[in-house]
Amino acid sequence: MASDSAISTVRGKYNATKISVWWDMEECEVPKEFGIDVITENIKIALQKINYCGPVSFSAYVDTTRLPSLIRGALESTGISLCHVPAGLKDDRDKKMLVDMLSWAIDNPAPAYYLLICGKKDFSFALQQFSMRGYDILLAHPANLCDALFPSAKSVWNWTSLLSGDFPIASGESHPKRLLGQAQGAVRMNRNAFPIPILFTPNRNSDINEEECQPPSKYKSVSVALHYLKEEKMIPTKENIQDFIRYGDRGDRNFDVEEALNYELKHDMIESQNLGDLSLYLPRNGYLWECVNPEGGREDQYSKATWDFIESFLSSSDGRIEMTISECRFEACLKLRNLCLHNFRLGRIIS
């Protein structure tokens, strides 16, 4: 039997582990009977009831232009990071959340915890991959929960019970769907049949220390970059991968892209293909997606109202400062998209 000191050590590590909360505000709205000011506090209380006591970060995804300024300010004052996703673009919220969740994994290797507040099946594969790589998955869902999400979750709340700070309504640990999901996942791992290389998969040989098999987390950045470039309709060249990693929202200016590319190529995490004089990098067993020609832009592809909006921004003091301090075309266009062209793919803006 383990000693009390050993148990205390394990509990201490468990309690101090980071927890990231990913909230789809469009699907899981706050009922009128709940005050904005108690959301984060009650969620932390619910987590503490099952011994998740580490630092908690909150990311909420919503069309912020639809939120009254008072509500927006109240949410941000409680520590919630609001991520603007324009309404009306199909699945954009899900895609943005998935990219950000993958990016968070790069900076926060397992053990760490994901709490997903959503019920869509689009997240089932990603949650399964995170779970197999040592992340604890917690789930809060609206009434229309997709069954495919349940097998990966250790604990499950319905949305209102989490908002109330209650205990989870179920545990996924011994649920038949969770056990089935783990068995199916093991088969996929043995066959090396991943639709996309979300994260590195270590050799499961019991004689090998998995920590020694795990690559440094920075090497996972190329796969995340490819996923991002696909969503933004950009060509997967070394230059674009480098720009995303160095100048994206969580950029690392000193990142050695050449070293990371060589590592992922060597370990079959990605593959290289030539298209004429272009060297392209793609997910393993992947294919080239629809891309926007970066040199094919035309003035008439934007409406006059859009051009007027761009001109107004660029002539403002904030606009001039942001463009002046930008180090490359990618960074400047990303700022344009984030600040005033929310409805456009980055590839289109760069063109």
C-alpha positions in Angstrom: 0.0 0.0 0.0 1.3 3.5 -0.8 2.5 5.5 2.1 0.6 8.7 3.3 3.5 10.8 2.1 3.4 9.3 -1.4 -0.4 9.8 -1.5 0.0 13.4 -0.4 2.6 14.0 -3.1 0.4 12.7 -5.8 -2.6 14.7 -4.5 -0.4 17.8 -4.4 0.6 17.4 -8.1 -3.0 16.6 -9.0 -4.4 19.6 -7.2 -1.9 22.1 -8.7 -2.4 21.0 -12.3 -3.6 23.6 -14.8 -7.2 23.6 -15.9 -8.3 25.2 -19.1 -12.0 26.0 -19.7 -13.3 26.2 -23.3 -16.8 27.7 -23.5 -19.0 27.8 -26.6 -21.2 30.8 -25.5 -23.5 30.5 -28.5 -24.5 26.9 -27.7 -24.3 27.2 -23.9 -25.9 30.5 -23.1 -26.2 31.8 -19.5 -29.7 31.4 -18.2 -31.3 34.6 -16.9 -31.4 33.3 -13.4 -27.6 33.3 -13.2 -25.6 36.4 -12.6 -22.6 37.1 -14.8 -20.4 37.8 -11.8 -20.8 34.2 -10.3 -20.0 32.2 -13.5 -16.2 31.7 -12.9 -16.5 31.4 -9.2 -19.2 28.7 -9.4 -17.3 26.7 -12.0 -14.2 26.7 -9.8 -16.4 25.5 -6.9 -17.7 22.7 -9.0 -14.1 21.7 -9.9 -12.9 21.9 -6.4 -15.7 19.5 -5.2 -14.0 16.8 -7.3 -10.4 17.8 -6.2 -9.5 19.9 -9.2 -7.9 22.8 -7.4 -5.3 24.1 -9.8 -5.2 27.5 -11.6 -8.1 27.9 -14.0 -8.1 29.8 -17.3 -11.3 30.7 -19.2 -11.8 31.2 -22.9 -15.2 31.9 -24.3 -16.1 32.0 -28.0 -18.9 34.3 -29.2 -19.7 37.0 -31.7 -18.7 39.8 -29.3 -20.4 42.4 -31.4 -23.7 41.0 -30.2 -22.8 41.4 -26.5 -23.8 44.6 -24.8 -20.8 46.5 -23.6 -21.8 46.1 -20.0 -22.1 42.3 -20.3 -18.8 42.1 -22.2 -17.1 44.2 -19.5 -18.6 42.1 -16.7 -17.4 38.8 -18.3 -13.9 40.1 -18.8 -13.7 41.5 -15.3 -14.2 37.9 -13.9 -11.2 36.6 -15.8 -12.9 35.3 -18.9 -11.0 35.8 -22.2 -13.5 36.6 -24.9 -12.6 35.3 -28.4 -14.5 37.0 -31.2 -15.9 34.7 -33.8 -18.3 36.3 -36.3 -21.8 34.8 -36.4 -23.0 33.3 -39.7 -19.9 31.4 -40.8 -20.6 27.7 -40.5 -18.5 25.8 -38.0 -16.0 28.7 -37.5 -16.5 28.7 -33.8 -15.7 25.0 -33.5 -12.6 25.4 -35.8 -11.3 28.4 -33.8 -11.8 26.6 -30.5 -10.0 23.5 -31.8 -7.0 25.4 -33.1 -6.7 27.3 -29.8 -7.1 24.0 -27.8 -4.2 22.5 -29.8 -2.1 25.6 -29.3 -2.7 25.4 -25.5 -1.5 21.8 -25.5 1.8 22.9 -27.0 2.4 25.3 -24.1 0.9 23.0 -21.5 2.0 19.3 -21.8 0.2 16.6 -19.9 -0.8 16.3 -17.1 -3.2 19.1 -17.6 -7.0 19.4 -17.8 -9.5 20.4 -20.4 -13.1 21.4 -19.4 -15.1 21.7 -22.6 -18.5 23.5 -22.3 -20.1 22.3 -25.5 -22.0 19.3 -26.8 -21.0 19.1 -30.5 -19.6 15.9 -32.1 -16.9 18.0 -33.9 -14.8 17.8 -30.7 -15.0 14.0 -30.2 -11.9 13.1 -32.1 -9.7 15.8 -30.5 -10.9 15.0 -27.0 -10.1 11.3 -27.6 -6.6 12.2 -28.7 -6.0 14.5 -25.7 -7.3 11.8 -23.4 -4.9 9.2 -24.8 -2.0 11.5 -24.3 -2.6 12.0 -20.6 -4.9 15.0 -20.4 -8.0 14.7 -18.2 -11.2 15.6 -20.1 -14.1 17.2 -18.3 -17.3 18.0 -20.0 -20.3 20.3 -19.5 -23.1 20.1 -22.0 -26.4 21.6 -23.1 -29.5 19.3 -23.4 -28.4 18.1 -26.9 -25.1 16.3 -25.9 -23.5 14.2 -28.6 -22.9 10.7 -27.3 -19.5 10.6 -29.1 -18.1 13.1 -26.5 -18.9 11.0 -23.4 -16.2 8.2 -23.7 -13.4 10.7 -23.4 -14.8 12.5 -20.3 -13.8 11.7 -16.7 -16.6 13.8 -15.3 -19.7 15.2 -16.9 -22.0 18.1 -15.8 -25.0 19.4 -17.5 -24.5 23.1 -18.2 -26.8 24.5 -15.5 -25.4 22.1 -12.8 -21.9 23.4 -13.5 -23.1 27.0 -13.3 -24.6 26.2 -10.0 -21.3 24.9 -8.6 -22.7 21.4 -8.2 -21.1 17.9 -8.4 -20.9 16.3 -11.8 -24.0 14.3 -12.8 -21.9 11.4 -14.1 -18.4 10.0 -14.3 -17.2 8.6 -17.6 -14.5 6.4 -16.0 -16.4 3.1 -16.1 -19.0 4.0 -18.6 -19.2 1.4 -21.4 -18.9 4.1 -24.1 -15.6 5.3 -22.5 -14.2 1.8 -22.4 -15.2 1.2 -26.0 -13.7 4.5 -27.0 -10.4 3.7 -25.4 -10.3 0.3 -27.1 -11.0 1.8 -30.4 -8.4 4.4 -29.8 -5.8 1.8 -29.1 -6.5 0.0 -32.4 -6.1 3.3 -34.2 -2.8 4.0 -32.5 -1.5 0.6 -33.4 -2.5 1.1 -37.0 -1.0 4.6 -37.1 -4.3 5.7 -38.8 -4.8 9.3 -37.6 -6.9 11.5 -39.9 -4.8 14.5 -38.8 -1.6 14.5 -36.8 -3.0 16.4 -33.9 -0.3 15.4 -31.4 2.7 13.1 -31.3 1.9 9.5 -30.4 4.6 7.7 -28.3 5.5 4.1 -28.7 3.4 2.1 -26.3 6.0 -0.5 -25.6 5.8 -1.1 -21.8 9.6 -1.3 -21.6 10.1 2.3 -22.8 9.8 5.4 -20.7 7.0 7.4 -22.4 8.5 10.7 -21.2 11.7 9.9 -23.0 9.7 9.1 -26.2 7.8 12.4 -26.1 9.3 15.0 -28.3 9.8 18.5 -27.0 6.5 20.3 -27.1 7.7 22.8 -29.6 7.9 20.1 -32.3 4.1 19.8 -32.3 3.8 23.4 -33.6 4.2 22.5 -37.2 1.2 20.2 -37.2 -0.8 23.0 -35.4 0.4 25.5 -38.0 -0.8 23.3 -40.9 -4.2 23.0 -39.3 -4.4 26.8 -39.1 -3.2 27.4 -42.6 -5.8 25.0 -43.9 -8.6 26.9 -42.1 -7.2 30.2 -43.5 -6.9 28.9 -47.1 -3.1 29.5 -47.1 -0.4 27.6 -49.0 1.5 25.3 -46.6 5.0 26.5 -47.5 7.9 26.8 -45.0 7.5 30.6 -45.1 3.9 30.5 -44.1 4.4 27.9 -41.4 7.3 30.0 -40.0 5.1 33.2 -40.1 2.3 31.5 -38.2 4.6 30.2 -35.5 6.6 33.3 -35.1 4.0 36.0 -35.7 0.6 34.4 -34.9 -1.5 35.2 -31.9 0.9 33.2 -29.6 4.0 33.8 -31.7 7.5 32.8 -30.7 10.0 35.0 -32.6 12.9 32.7 -31.8 11.3 29.4 -32.9 13.6 27.2 -35.0 11.2 26.2 -37.8 13.9 24.3 -39.8 14.6 22.1 -36.8 11.0 21.4 -36.1 10.2 20.6 -39.8 13.1 18.2 -39.9 12.0 16.5 -36.7 8.4 16.0 -37.8 9.5 14.8 -41.3 11.9 12.3 -39.7 9.1 10.9 -37.4 6.5 10.8 -40.1 4.3 13.4 -38.4 4.1 15.4 -41.6 5.2 14.9 -45.2 6.8 17.0 -48.0 5.5 17.4 -51.5 6.7 19.4 -54.5 4.3 21.5 -56.6 6.4 22.9 -59.4 9.1 25.0 -57.7 7.2 25.1 -54.4 8.0 22.8 -51.5 4.9 22.1 -49.6 4.3 20.5 -46.2 1.2 18.5 -45.4 -0.3 16.4 -42.6 0.8 12.7 -42.9 -1.4 11.0 -45.5 -3.0 14.4 -46.1 -3.8 16.3 -49.3 -3.5 19.9 -50.5 -6.5 22.0 -49.6 -8.1 24.9 -51.4 -5.7 27.9 -51.2 -5.9 31.5 -52.1 -3.3 32.8 -54.6 -1.3 35.3 -52.5 -0.4 37.3 -55.6 -3.9 37.1 -57.1 -5.7 39.8 -55.2 -8.0 42.3 -57.0 -9.4 45.5 -55.8 -12.9 44.5 -56.8 -13.0 41.5 -54.6 -13.9 43.8 -51.7 -16.9 46.1 -51.5 -16.5 49.8 -51.3 -17.7 49.7 -47.8 -15.0 47.3 -46.8 -12.3 49.4 -48.5 -13.6 52.5 -46.7 -13.5 50.6 -43.4 -9.9 49.5 -44.1 -8.9 53.1 -45.1 -10.4 54.5 -42.0 -8.5 52.0 -39.8 -5.2 52.6 -41.6 -5.5 56.3 -41.3 -6.3 56.2 -37.6 -3.5 56.6 -35.1 -4.0 53.0 -33.7 -4.0 51.6 -37.3 -0.8 53.4 -38.2 1.0 52.3 -35.1 -0.1 48.6 -35.5 1.1 48.6 -39.1 4.4 50.3 -38.3 5.4 47.8 -35.6 4.4 44.8 -37.7 7.5 42.9 -38.7 6.1 41.2 -41.9 3.2 41.0 -44.2 1.7 38.1 -42.3 1.6 39.9 -39.0 0.2 43.1 -40.6 -2.6 41.2 -42.3 -3.4 39.2 -39.2 -3.8 42.4 -37.3 -6.1 43.7 -40.0 -8.2 40.6 -39.8 -8.4 40.6 -36.0 -9.1 44.3 -35.7 -11.4 45.1 -38.6 -11.9 42.2 -41.1 -13.3 39.5 -39.0 -15.3 37.9 -41.7 -12.4 37.3 -44.1 -10.0 34.3 -44.3 -6.4 35.4 -43.7 -5.3 34.0 -47.1 -7.8 36.3 -48.8 -6.5 39.3 -46.9 -2.9 38.6 -47.7 -3.8 38.3 -51.4 
